[in-house]
C-alpha cells in the first residue's frame, strides 16, 4: 500500500529509527532524517528496504529554517509531498539544578521542541492543505506529568510541544489535518548505554504493567495515529508508559 511520504526526524537511531521502520511496514515511504549519524541513518534505510519497504536518508538540521525548507523540498521531489510528519528529533538532555539553570539552557530545548516543529509544519503545510489531509505526530514525554527534578528546561519545552499540538489541532482540523502527541515513558535506547535491572527498579515502582516498555511500543502508537483508524483523533496525548502517569 502506498500511503505517501512520511518524514521522521531524528530517525538514525533510538525511537526515531523504530518509528521509521514501523511506518515503512505500513506502506509509507519514509524520509529518515538525521543531523550527524550518516551510518546510522543508512542502516535504518537498509533495514527498511530489506524488509520490503521504501525509504531514503534525509540529512538536514531541523532547527534551521533554510535547512528545513531545502530538506522538505528535496523529500517532495524524491518521494512526493510529506503527508505525515513525526517530530521526534532531540538534543542533549542534561540534568541541571535550578540554581544553575540559564535561559540558554531553556532555549536549547525549545529549539528542538518548539522551533523545529514550527519550521517543519510550515514547510509541509501547503501540500497538506492542497491534499485536504495530513498527519502530524509530536513525540513528547511523560516528564510533563512527572515533573522530573533538575530537568525543568526539558520538561517545560516538552509541555510547550503539547501546547502546539492542541492549538494546531483546532486550527488545522478544518483542513483535514490531525495533530497528536505520543508521550513515551522511559524506554532505554542506545543513548542510555547499558541499563541494568538495578537502574530500572525505581522507575518501575508505579508502572501499572510492571515491566519496561520497548521502542516498538512507541512505534505502534505512532503507526496508529498515522493510520486511517485514527482519522477522528486529534489534539490528544497518548501516554506509552505502562500506566506510569494514570493519575
N, C-alpha and C positions, 0 to 999 in steps of 0.2 A: 504493500500500500504506500502510495506517495502522498505524504501529508504536507510536503513543502519543506521550507528551510527553517531550521532551529539554530539559534545561537546560544551556546552555553559559555558563560565567561568563567575564567579561572578553571579550565577543564583539563589541564595537563596531568592532574593527579587528584587524589582525595575524593571528596564528594562530587566535585565537578566532573571528574572522569567517569565515575559510576553513573551519574545523571546522563551524561552524553551517551554512554553505551546503552542505557535503558531506553532512551528516546529513539536511538537508531533502531533498536529492536522493534519499535512500533511503526517504523517506516519513515521517520524523519531523516532528511539529510542534515547532518549535524556539523555546524562550524565549531570546531574545538578551539576556543580562544585561549591564548596564553600570552604572557609577557616575556618570560625568560627561558622556560624549560622546553626547549625545542625537542629534545629527545623524548621527554615525557609525552608531549602532545603527539608526536609521531607514533609512539607506542599505542596511545589511545586510538588513533586513526587506524592503525594496523589491526587492533583487536576488533574494531567495528567492521572493517572490511572482511576480515577472516570469518566473521560470523554472518556475513551476507548483507551487511548494511552499507551505507554510503556516508562518507564524512571527509572533511579536509581540515587541516590545521590553519588557524587564522590568528596570526600574531599581530596584536596591537594593544596599546595602552588604553584601558577603559576609562582612565581618569583624565585623558587629554582630548579636547574637543576635536581637533583636526584629525588625530589618530582614529577616533571613533567614526567620524564621518567617512574617512577613507576606507576603514576596515569594513564597515557595513556595506558600503558601495561595492567593494570587491566581493563580498559574500553574495550580494544580489546578482552581480554579473556572472558569478560562477555557478550558483545553485538556486537562484531565484530569490525573490524578496523574503526577508525574515518574517515568518508568521508566528514564531514562538521565541520569546526572549526569556532566558533564565539568568537572572542576576546573581551570580554565585561568587564572583571574584572577591578576594580579600587580601589584606596585607598583614603585617606583623600585629600581634595582639599582646603586647607586653603588659605585665602587672605593674601598676603604678599607684602608690599610695596617694590619696587625695591631696596631701600637703605638698607633694612634689609634682602634681599634675599641672600641665600648661595648656594654653589654648591651642598651641600647635599639636599637642597630643590629640586633642579633640578633632582638629582639622584632618589629621592623618587618618582617622576612622571615617569621618564624614566624606572624605574624597572617594572612598570605596562604596559607602552605603547610602549616600545621598547624591553626590555629584555624578558618579558613574552611572547609576540607574537613570538619572535625568538625561544625561547626554545620550545614552543608548536608546531610551524611549523616543526621544526627539528624532533620532536617526531612523528608527524603524517605523515610526508612526504614520508617515504619509502613505506607505504601501499598505499598512493595516487598514487605514481609513478607506483607501481605494477598494480594498477587497471586502470591506464591510465585516471584517472579523480579525481576531488576533488574540494571542495569549501572552500574558506577562506573569512570570513567577519570580518573586523575590525570595531569596534564601535568607531567612532571618536567623534567630537564635532564641532558645529558651531563656537566655540570660535576661531578657527584658522582663520576665516574670520573677526570676530568681534574684535579680539584683546582686550579682556576684561582687564581692568586695575587691577593691583595687582594680576594677575594670569599668569605672563609671564612664570613661571616654568611649569604650567599646559598647557598653550597654545602651548609652544614650543614642549612639549612632544607629544601632540596630532598631531601637524603638522608633527613631525617626524614619527608618526604612519602612516600617509597617504603616506609619502615618502616610507615606507616599502611596502605599497600596490602597488604603481606604479612600483617599481623595481621588486618586486616579480611577479607581473602580467606579465611583459615581460619575466622574467627568466623562469617562470613555465608554461606559456601558451603552449609551445610545448608539455608539458607532460599532457595537458588536464585539467589543474588546473586553476580555475579562482580565482582572489583575488580582492575584492572590499571594499570600506569604506562606511558605513552608518553614517551620521552626524546628530544626533538629535539636536533639539533646546532645550530650557529649558522646560522640561516636568516634572512637580512635581511628585515625588515618595516619598516613606516612609522617606528617609533620609532628605528630605526637611522640614519635620514636617508639621504643619498647614500652608497652603498658602491661603491668602485672595485675594479678588479682588483688594484691595489696593496694595498688593505685586506685582500682575501680570500686573497692568496697565502700568507701564513704559516699561516693556518688550513688551507688545502688540503694542506699538507705533512702527510701521514698520513691523508688521506681516501682510502680504497681506490678509490672510484669516480672520483676526480679532478675532481669538479665540485661546486658548491654545491647544496644542496637547495632545494626550493620549498615554500611554505606548503601547497600541495596534497599534498605527500608526507606531511605530518603529518595532514592531513585524511583521507587514505586509511587511515592506520594506525588512527586513532580509529574510523573507519567500520567497519573490520574487527572491532575489539574489541567494537563495538556490534551486530554482525551475528549472525544465527543460526549462522554458520560458526565463531564463537568461543565457542560455548556451553560448551565443555570447557576453556577457557583462563582461568585465574585466578591471581592472585598474581605475575604476570610483569612484567618490564621489557622493553619493546620499543624499542630504540635506532633512531632515524630520523636517521642522520648519515653515510650513505655508508661505514660501516665505520670511522669515526674511533676508536671505542673497542672494537675487536675483541679486543685483548689483555686 
